[in-house]
Amino acid sequence: MSIDVLNETDVVTDELELVALARYVMGQLKVHPQADLCITLVDEAAMETLHVQWMDLSGPTDVMSFPMDELRPGQDDAEPDEGMLGDIVLCPTVAAKQALEAGHATEEELLLLTTHGILHLLGFDHEEPDEEREMFELQRQLLLTFLATRGRPAS
């Protein structure tokens, strides 16, 4: 798996932890071991530009996902498709605000958003209530089990 993290901000982030999480989530969802993922951290101005350009929504957002080869989670009875998973763009300053509101650390919010972004890359969505339940439960399960493997308590 090739997982790159590009930090285009002044925010200090544990990039190795983001890579470890991405590797864990992709492994749990049986993504092909040769799949590629890029995680980019940007400032609010850059995120707002992307948000307007791709979603026609003003203001910065926390995470955006840009799937490339429309890969889906692998199945136990079939070899997963090889290809480029895509790109996730995170905005650490928006994540910091959300973390403060939620009562946990910014790093935990960035891990949550990375998991969320990977699920979007794999075709999960939260447009409908049943899709939202499925996606958010899987997101929660993946993040909690990742944190448990790292010996970190979830807040």
Residue pairs with C-beta under 8 A, 6 or more apart in sequence:
1 23
1 26
1 31
1 33
1 34
1 35
1 36
1 37
2 34
2 35
2 36
2 37
3 19
3 22
3 23
3 26
3 36
3 37
3 38
3 39
4 36
4 37
4 38
4 39
5 13
5 15
5 18
5 19
5 38
5 39
5 40
5 41
6 38
6 39
6 40
6 41
7 13
7 15
7 40
7 41
8 40
8 41
8 42
8 43
8 46
9 41
9 42
9 43
9 92
9 93
11 41
11 92
11 93
11 96
13 41
13 92
13 107
13 110
14 107
17 107
17 111
17 150
18 39
18 110
18 111
18 114
19 39
20 146
20 150
21 111
21 114
21 115
21 143
21 146
22 37
22 39
22 114
22 118
24 142
24 145
24 146
24 149
25 114
25 115
25 118
25 119
25 142
25 146
26 35
26 37
26 85
26 118
28 142
28 145
29 73
29 74
29 118
29 122
30 73
30 74
30 75
30 76
30 80
31 71
31 73
31 74
31 80
31 85
31 122
32 71
32 74
32 79
32 80
32 81
32 82
32 83
34 82
35 71
35 80
35 82
35 83
35 84
35 85
36 68
36 83
36 84
36 85
37 85
37 86
37 87
37 88
37 118
37 121
38 86
38 87
38 88
39 87
39 88
39 89
39 90
39 114
39 117
40 87
40 88
40 89
40 90
41 89
41 90
41 91
41 92
42 50
42 89
42 90
42 91
43 91
43 93
44 60
44 91
44 93
44 94
45 60
46 91
47 60
47 61
47 64
47 89
47 91
47 94
48 58
48 59
48 60
50 64
50 89
51 57
51 58
51 59
51 60
51 61
51 64
52 58
54 64
54 66
55 61
55 64
60 91
60 93
60 94
61 91
61 94
62 90
62 91
62 94
62 95
62 98
62 109
62 113
63 88
63 89
63 90
63 91
63 113
63 114
63 116
63 117
64 88
64 89
64 117
65 86
65 87
65 88
65 89
65 117
65 118
65 120
65 121
66 86
66 87
66 88
66 89
66 121
67 85
67 86
67 120
67 121
67 123
68 83
68 84
68 85
68 86
68 87
69 81
69 83
69 84
69 85
69 86
70 123
71 80
71 81
71 83
71 84
71 85
71 121
71 122
72 81
72 122
72 123
73 80
73 122
73 123
74 80
74 81
85 118
85 121
85 122
86 121
88 113
88 114
88 117
88 118
88 121
89 117
90 110
90 113
90 114
90 117
92 106
92 110
95 106
95 109
95 110
95 113
96 106
96 109
98 109
99 105
99 106
99 108
99 109
102 109
103 155
104 155
105 155
108 154
108 155
111 143
111 146
111 147
112 139
112 143
115 139
115 142
115 143
115 146
116 139
119 135
119 138
119 139
124 131
124 134
124 135
124 138
125 131
125 135
126 132
126 135
126 136
143 154
144 154
147 153
147 154
148 154
